[in-house]
Amino acid sequence: MSKQKLRVIPLGGLGEIGKNMMALEYGNDIIVIDAGLMFPSEETPGVDLLIPDISYLVERKQKLRGIVITHGHEDHIGALPYVLPRLAVPVYATRFARELIMVELKQRGVKTDAKMNLVGPGSKIRLGSFTVELFSVCHSIPDCVGLIIHTPQGIVVHSGDFKVDHTPVICEATSFNQLAALGAKGVLLLLSDSTYAELPGYTPSEGVVSDTLGRIVSEAKGRVIITTFASLTSRVQQVLDVAVKYGRKVFIVGRSMKEIANMALKTGYLTAPPGTICSFDELKSLPHNRVIVLSTGSQGEPTSALVRMANRDPKSRVQIVPGDTVVISATPIPGNETLVSRTTDSLFRQGADVIYSRLAQVHVHGHASQEELKLLLSMVKPRFFVPIHGEYRHLVMHARLARTMGVAEDNAFVLEDGDVLELGPDSGEVVARGHAGVSYVSGLMAGELDEALLEDRRSLSRDGVVVVTVALDGGSRRLAGKPRIVTRGFVDAGAEQSLIEKGQNLVLAALDHDGGRLGDPGFVDARIRDSLSKFLYERIHRRPIIIPVVVEVGKDRTKATS
Amino acid sequence: MSKQKLRVIPLGGLGEIGKNMMALEYGNDIIVIDAGLMFPSEETPGVDLLIPDISYLVERKQKLRGIVITHGHEDHIGALPYVLPRLAVPVYATRFARELIMVELKQRGVKTDAKMNLVGPGSKIRLGSFTVELFSVCHSIPDCVGLIIHTPQGIVVHSGDFKVDHTPVICEATSFNQLAALGAKGVLLLLSDSTYAELPGYTPSEGVVSDTLGRIVSEAKGRVIITTFASLTSRVQQVLDVAVKYGRKVFIVGRSMKEIANMALKTGYLTAPPGTICSFDELKSLPHNRVIVLSTGSQGEPTSALVRMANRDPKSRVQIVPGDTVVISATPIPGNETLVSRTTDSLFRQGADVIYSRLAQVHVHGHASQEELKLLLSMVKPRFFVPIHGEYRHLVMHARLARTMGVAEDNAFVLEDGDVLELGPDSGEVVARGHAGVSYVSGLMAGELDEALLEDRRSLSRDGVVVVTVALDGGSRRLAGKPRIVTRGFVDAGAEQSLIEKGQNLVLAALDHDGGRLGDPGFVDARIRDSLSKFLYERIHRRPIIIPVVVEVGKDRTKATS
């Protein structure tokens, strides 16, 4: 009986930002916290999304009691459309998160039998031998919670994504009383958000952005176009408030911004006097100094409304004119820096004045900095500590912070996805260092990432493809005609002609003096590949992918091999 | 005679960081300032380097009097190996720059007749109707200069890349006396570095890094591995000084770091007591707390020494062990953020303690911030102003600064590459808005960027290539056998088989019921492409590049078309 130990199994979100997913296992019960996605980098060309590898859970399906969602950001809910068809377990989410989950499931065309339970701060969810209690935390989307998880072995606290904000705009402030009471009882394990663990000091309050936006709008002579994250409802509320204060109307562009704002207005997360939000017809008749445009595109996403404006897309409903002020009320997510810079430059080229976070405090982020992390540690006083949600260096920094706050050297664990940590009453041990795989979604396909496939794509993108077709006479085993060469993405048209002609002769020569063995397709393939590849590297230092196609022709049968 | 006007023609470096190159033209004379390269982004797959389009100069070859180099960074000299074979004009460079140019020319295997003239602060170079006077500026490489260019129409000042550093480590401090004297005489035009024009305040002095490095080295119990730009000789000097002070020896790894350090030691730009730099054999026998390793890799370059260490490359001479401290004495160049983050994380995973610019002041950059830019403007007091060296938004910011410093509204010009500005005595006009093309270098090829080619490469990298071969009977105009399908980079092997089988049947069906027209290869190609492309998009939402290969076979002749 007492041999059972609590297992902590991060399936995503540790060592890389995104696709957050954490499993806790005790005896016959497993609960899962969050199921997020991650957007890919140029390292994984052709991949649309990355999601956690859930084979650990699929193998232990009958133990799984439920998935508890901390908040509605895509890196916490976005894997549900792929997870639920394989694991139809109950989901527990707060209201705003549940609305967003429904949107995700609908967008991906997923129907599921999984029950979507509505919970909120104060809810207690019994899941086998676990009881999960929710407490409110402040982050950058409404209805965020942290979790107090009562396990047979002690209390586990999961921070969710959080910051400490005493003057939040929409969130409820992080619920300290509940946490401080726990500290006195004794907490076994704290799992805490590490995204900004390398930043000293405190994260500023969302409230400070109001002042900056107010100043910008009051001074602007023309339209003010503001872009932010569609789900950053508190920022959208501040924009609505500023619009009302300075007598402007708000026109919303961009699919996700419209969808989430409509949902939030309907459900009461956003409030504005009637007439604040205007239609396209109204927009056209309003003087520019009575207008705020609220837009998607804060990350420079190529198909977003703001980028269409920046690129003078004729299909964009809003076109930039000199006198416009554009406010980028967001910072680039790591990896998006170049897209955002390019968008900013294009907006300046169109004659807009662009205000971004380097120039004014038009954004604050939603994660705790070091002093806030210490505050949580000091209240919860956990015996064990596992930093979550962050790149590897953030986890290391956070573990160090925890040690300075009294967690024993050996009790702070920097884990990675797929590791298995087993906690006894006094000591913990990483019993498996299995880096979890990552699953990808490309179009309508999903599966394991195939490194050879990605390497082919990288080669293709560098140097293109060269297809060489040769016809072999089935009777004489000799070439029946000149090889044909077709290329895509290889070199520009000017350079191509002479390379192709020389390549043809080369293939001809390579195949000709060994006529006897041309019956062996593998031999012919290799000859073509080797001779052409050597030639192209010597001539132009490029290594395209070479695809030989050998067509065998004869009186009786024609066969293509490759 | 007086109809002649001074023309300012930026060929590179305006609107994008890198490949800096500026031409000034008056009557029968053209001079060029710098000839730099730029490293490409993921937007230009397969491209190794980008260099300015010099067709404007090639068309006016007989007017070209010389190329004056402001300093030896690659974004100012790196295009010379491609420019000089087409324009064998004299080059004027300071000593350190000239050494680096020689290295570049040698690496690219370029022999040139162009004369490489050695100049320095105080030199006066007569180039047709221009006289170019050099003054020292401080930046982040030795021997940087700005230019005072006497033209028949007035004085032009070119800042080079500069900062104001009163306690520089190697550079000479920026030469203010010379500049202030000019202001009194009257300056026609200032061309000034905009790289950091969005940063308020002053850029810190290079000297402050010494203190941080000293503290880190004195506290480290094990080895200290420091990475920085190979050409940042002042930083290398600080590392040598710290090593001497704390009784450590320096081992240098990485080709470019070794090359430049050796050159700088030989030429006296770097100084160290004998025995400071140690060999690999010495390194192996030294206790860890007596060692500093100086390494390339500050930008996370995949083949650099530091990245090899981070990835436990068995061929790396230095392997990370717990107890090592790694100092990243640089910040990521825009676009390199992800590479640097990944390297940092990998170093932490190996057990190193990593110190980077977010955690301590281990780097200062080499460009002027707003207050320094104002200082230059206030001394030079130009009538006209053109911001140079920066992305578009930096140029806009810098032009604004200039206006606040007294340059007339219409006399500050935000130009882009390929524009032609003509200056009269009182007013200027942009007489051509021809965005200059960009030339690329890929392997041994160079030419104009071909957008269709790049788009093909992007498609290939997303969804791969599908080659469909069909054999057509030349006599009956019917298919002679089943179509063959080969793919690369398309989908993983598991998904491929069934898609290929279905695709084969589909192509068969598409070609079969229209047998009469199969004689027209264009028709066959289109049928294959359309039917397969539609099928694959419907089935898996992907759009690979489809290459049909039609082989015509018959009694008399076999011909492949495509």
Interface residues (C-beta under 8 A of the other chain):
Chain A: G15 S41 E42 P45 G46 E198 L199 P334 G335 E337 T338 S341 T344 D345 S346 F348 R349 V354 R358 L359 E391 Y392 R393 V396 S442 G443 L444 M445 G447 E448 D450 L453 D456 R457 R458 S459 L460 S461 R462 D463 G464 V465 V467 T469 V470 A471 D473 A480 G481 P483 R484 V486 R488 G489 F490 V491 D492 A493 G494 A495 R539 I540 H541 R542 I545 I547 V549 V551 V553 K555 R557 T558 K559 A560 T561 S562
Chain B: G15 S41 E42 P45 G46 E198 L199 P334 G335 E337 T338 S341 T344 D345 S346 F348 R349 V354 R358 L359 E391 Y392 R393 V396 S442 G443 L444 M445 G447 E448 D450 L453 D456 R457 R458 S459 L460 S461 R462 D463 G464 V465 V467 T469 V470 A471 D473 A480 G481 P483 R484 V486 R488 G489 F490 V491 D492 A493 G494 A495 R539 I540 H541 R542 I545 I547 V549 V551 V553 K555 R557 T558 K559 A560 T561 S562
